Amino acid sequence: MNRILVTGATGQLGKEVVNQLLNKTDASNLAVMVRDASKAAEMKTQGVEIRTGDYNDYPSLVGTFKGIDKLYFVSGSDHLSRIPQHENVVKAAREAGVKHVVYTSAQRKNDTDSSPVAIINEAHIKTENWLKASGMTYTILKHAIYLDMVPAFLGEQLLETGVAYLPAGEGKVAFTLRADMAEVAAVILTSEGHENKIYDITNEKAVSFSEIVADISQLTGKSIVYVSPSQEEYIQTLSAAGVPLEYAKLFAGFAEAFRLQELDLTNNTIETLIGRKPVSVAQFLKQVYAAK
C-alpha cells in the first residue's frame, strides 16, 4: 500500500481530506505535515503519523517527505509568499523521492495578467509547470470556488441588513463544496488511473448571486436585495468598514472574475470519481439559511 502524506492537515481542506482517507485506507498508511504538532493531536490518536515541516523551510520539507509515495500538496494560503514556497515543495518532493504529487490548483479560463485574479493564478500556473517538468507523476486538481465561501461573499449581516453587496453582476459561478473536493482527493490518492492527469473539480451547475439571493429570500422569508456596485465603490465601502485594503481588493478581484464568468465551468467529474452528484448550491443554502 502506498504511503500517503497530506500537507496543511490542520486547515479546513487538509483536515477533511484526512477524514476522507481514514474511510478508505488504514491510518498506518497515512502521515500529515503540520507546523504545530499539538494542533494535530486528534489525528495522532487516530493512528496517523504526525510530521512537522514548513513550506518556507526547505530542509524540513525534504525530511518530512522521505518515504512518502503520494503527496497531497495543499496550495499555500500566503498569496505574497507562496510562489517560492511552492517551488520549495516541488523541489523537496523530488529530492525526497516522492513518486506522485496531487496538487490543489484553481479553476480558471484566463492565464494572462489581464485576469482579475492573476495574482492568485500566477502561483498555480508556475506550480503546475514545475510539477510537469519535475519527472514525478502528478495529478492537478483545478478546484472551483468553495461553496463554503458563499456566506462570506454575502456578508455576515446579510439577514439583518437585507442587502447582498458584491460587484459580481450577473456572472455565474460553479461553487463547489469543500467536502466534495476532499472526497475526490481521497479517491484519487487511494486508486490508480489518475497519473499525469488534470481535472477540473467543479459543480454541475453555475449560478449567479441574484439567483442565490432569491433562494435565500425564499428560504428565510426575508426580503433581500442584491446590489452590484462598481469595483471602486465596493473597495471604498469595505475599506471604510475597516476591511484591510489588501482583502478588499482580493474580494473585489474575485467578484470581477465572477462577473466576467471566468469561474463558471461545469462538468460531471465529481460524480464520475466519487459515485454521487456533488452538493448543489441550492442544497447548501438550505442547510445554512433554512433554519434562520
C-alpha positions in Angstrom: 0.0 0.0 0.0 1.2 3.5 -0.8 2.4 5.8 1.9 0.3 9.0 1.7 1.2 12.4 3.2 -1.2 15.3 3.4 0.2 18.8 3.8 -1.8 21.6 5.5 -3.6 18.9 7.5 -4.9 21.2 10.2 -6.5 23.5 7.7 -10.1 23.1 6.6 -9.4 21.3 3.3 -6.4 19.2 4.6 -8.3 18.0 7.7 -11.3 17.0 5.6 -9.0 15.0 3.2 -7.5 13.2 6.1 -11.0 12.3 7.4 -12.0 11.0 4.0 -8.8 9.0 3.7 -9.4 7.3 7.0 -12.6 5.9 5.5 -10.7 4.4 2.6 -7.4 3.2 4.0 -5.7 2.2 7.3 -4.4 5.0 9.4 -1.0 3.3 9.3 -0.7 4.3 5.6 -1.2 8.0 6.4 1.1 10.8 7.5 0.4 14.5 7.7 2.6 17.6 7.7 1.9 20.4 10.1 3.8 23.3 11.5 2.4 22.8 15.0 2.1 19.1 16.1 -0.1 20.0 19.0 -2.8 21.0 16.6 -2.9 17.5 15.1 -3.4 15.7 18.4 -6.7 14.1 17.4 -5.1 12.7 14.2 -2.3 11.2 16.3 -4.9 9.4 18.4 -6.4 8.0 15.2 -3.1 6.4 14.3 -1.9 9.0 11.7 1.8 9.8 11.8 2.4 13.5 12.5 5.4 15.1 10.9 6.4 18.8 11.2 7.5 20.9 8.3 7.1 24.4 6.8 6.8 25.5 3.2 9.4 28.2 4.0 11.9 25.7 5.4 13.4 23.5 2.6 15.4 21.1 4.7 12.3 20.4 6.9 10.3 19.6 3.7 12.9 17.1 2.4 12.9 15.3 5.8 9.1 15.3 6.0 8.7 13.9 2.5 11.1 11.0 3.0 9.5 7.6 2.5 6.3 9.1 1.0 4.8 7.6 -2.2 1.9 10.0 -2.7 1.9 13.6 -1.6 -1.3 15.7 -1.3 0.0 19.2 -1.8 -2.4 21.9 -0.5 -1.6 25.2 -2.0 -0.3 27.8 0.4 -2.5 30.4 1.9 0.1 33.2 1.9 -0.5 34.7 -1.5 2.5 37.0 -1.3 4.9 34.2 -0.5 3.5 31.1 -2.0 5.5 31.1 -5.3 8.8 30.4 -3.5 7.0 28.2 -1.0 5.6 26.1 -3.8 8.9 25.8 -5.5 10.3 24.5 -2.3 7.7 21.8 -2.0 8.1 20.6 -5.6 11.9 20.5 -5.4 11.9 18.9 -1.9 9.4 16.2 -3.0 11.6 15.3 -5.9 14.7 15.2 -3.7 13.0 13.1 -1.2 11.9 10.5 -3.8 8.1 11.2 -3.7 6.5 9.3 -6.6 3.2 11.1 -7.1 2.1 14.6 -6.2 -1.6 15.6 -6.2 -1.8 19.4 -6.2 -4.7 21.7 -5.4 -4.8 24.2 -8.1 -7.6 26.5 -9.2 -10.2 26.6 -11.9 -9.6 29.4 -14.5 -10.1 30.4 -18.1 -7.6 33.2 -18.3 -3.9 32.5 -17.7 -2.8 36.1 -18.6 -2.1 39.1 -16.5 -5.5 40.5 -17.6 -7.3 38.2 -15.3 -8.8 40.0 -12.2 -7.3 37.2 -10.1 -3.9 37.0 -11.9 -2.1 37.4 -8.6 -3.8 34.1 -7.4 -3.4 32.3 -10.7 0.3 33.0 -11.0 1.4 30.6 -8.3 -0.8 27.9 -9.6 0.4 28.2 -13.2 4.1 28.1 -12.1 3.5 25.2 -9.7 1.7 23.2 -12.4 4.6 23.8 -14.8 7.2 22.8 -12.1 5.3 19.6 -11.5 5.1 18.7 -15.2 8.9 19.3 -15.6 9.9 17.5 -12.3 9.8 14.0 -13.6 7.4 13.0 -10.8 4.0 11.7 -11.6 1.4 14.4 -10.9 -2.4 14.9 -10.7 -3.6 18.5 -10.9 -6.9 19.3 -9.3 -8.3 22.6 -10.6 -10.7 23.5 -7.8 -13.7 25.7 -8.3 -14.5 28.4 -5.8 -15.6 26.9 -2.4 -19.3 26.8 -1.9 -18.5 27.2 1.7 -17.4 30.8 1.0 -20.7 32.0 -0.3 -21.8 33.3 3.2 -18.5 35.3 3.4 -19.1 36.9 0.0 -22.7 37.8 1.0 -21.6 39.2 4.4 -22.3 38.0 7.9 -25.0 40.6 8.4 -27.0 39.6 5.3 -30.2 38.7 7.1 -30.0 41.8 9.3 -29.3 44.3 6.5 -31.3 42.7 3.8 -28.6 43.6 1.2 -26.2 41.4 -0.6 -23.5 43.8 -1.8 -20.9 42.4 -4.3 -19.8 43.7 -7.7 -20.3 40.4 -9.5 -23.0 41.5 -11.8 -25.0 38.6 -13.3 -21.9 36.4 -13.7 -22.4 32.7 -12.8 -20.1 30.7 -10.7 -19.8 26.9 -10.3 -19.4 26.9 -6.5 -18.4 23.5 -5.1 -18.4 22.2 -1.6 -15.0 21.7 0.1 -16.0 18.3 1.5 -16.8 17.1 -2.1 -13.4 18.2 -3.2 -11.8 16.3 -0.3 -13.7 13.1 -1.1 -12.4 13.4 -4.7 -8.9 13.8 -3.4 -9.2 10.7 -1.2 -10.4 8.6 -4.1 -7.5 9.8 -6.3 -5.0 9.2 -3.5 -6.2 5.6 -2.9 -6.7 4.5 -6.5 -4.8 4.2 -9.8 -5.6 5.7 -13.2 -5.0 9.4 -12.4 -1.4 9.6 -13.3 -0.4 12.8 -15.1 -4.0 14.0 -15.4 -5.6 17.4 -14.9 -9.1 17.5 -13.5 -11.5 20.5 -13.2 -13.1 19.8 -9.9 -16.3 21.7 -10.2 -20.1 21.6 -9.8 -22.7 20.5 -12.4 -24.4 23.9 -12.4 -23.3 27.5 -12.2 -25.4 30.2 -10.5 -25.4 33.9 -10.2 -25.6 35.9 -7.0 -29.0 37.2 -7.9 -30.2 33.6 -8.1 -28.5 32.8 -4.7 -30.2 35.9 -3.1 -33.6 34.9 -4.4 -33.2 31.4 -2.9 -32.2 32.8 0.4 -35.1 35.2 0.4 -37.4 32.2 -0.2 -35.8 30.1 2.4 -35.8 32.7 5.2 -39.0 34.6 4.3 -37.0 37.8 4.4 -36.8 40.3 1.6 -33.1 40.5 0.5 -31.9 42.6 -2.4 -28.7 42.1 -4.5 -26.7 45.2 -5.2 -23.8 45.1 -7.6 -21.8 48.3 -7.3 -18.7 49.4 -9.2 -15.4 47.9 -8.2 -14.2 51.3 -6.9 -17.3 51.8 -4.8 -17.1 48.3 -3.4 -13.4 48.7 -2.3 -14.1 52.1 -0.8 -17.1 50.8 1.1 -15.2 47.8 2.5 -12.2 49.9 3.5 -14.5 52.4 5.3 -16.0 49.5 7.2 -12.5 48.5 8.4 -11.6 45.7 6.0 -7.9 45.8 5.2 -7.3 47.2 1.7 -5.5 44.0 0.6 -8.5 41.9 1.4 -11.0 44.4 -0.1 -9.1 44.3 -3.3 -8.9 40.5 -3.2 -12.6 40.1 -2.8 -13.2 42.7 -5.5 -10.9 40.7 -7.8 -12.8 37.5 -7.3 -16.1 39.4 -7.8 -14.8 40.8 -11.1 -13.8 37.3 -12.2 -17.3 36.1 -11.3 -18.8 39.0 -13.3 -16.7 38.0 -16.3 -17.7 34.4 -15.9 -14.2 33.2 -15.6 -15.3 30.6 -13.0 -18.5 29.2 -14.4 -17.0 25.9 -15.8 -19.2 22.9 -15.1 -18.9 19.2 -15.6 -19.7 15.8 -14.0 -16.2 14.8 -13.0 -17.1 14.7 -9.2 -19.9 12.2 -9.8 -17.6 10.1 -12.1 -15.0 10.0 -9.4 -17.0 9.5 -6.2 -20.1 7.9 -7.5 -22.6 10.6 -6.5 -23.6 14.1 -7.5 -21.9 17.0 -5.7 -23.8 19.0 -3.2 -25.7 21.7 -5.2 -25.8 25.4 -4.3 -29.5 25.1 -3.5 -28.8 22.2 -1.1 -26.1 24.1 0.6 -28.2 27.3 1.0 -30.9 25.2 2.6 -28.5 23.8 5.1 -27.1 27.2 6.0 -30.1 29.5 5.8 -33.3 27.5 6.2 -33.1 27.3 10.0 -32.7 31.1 10.1 
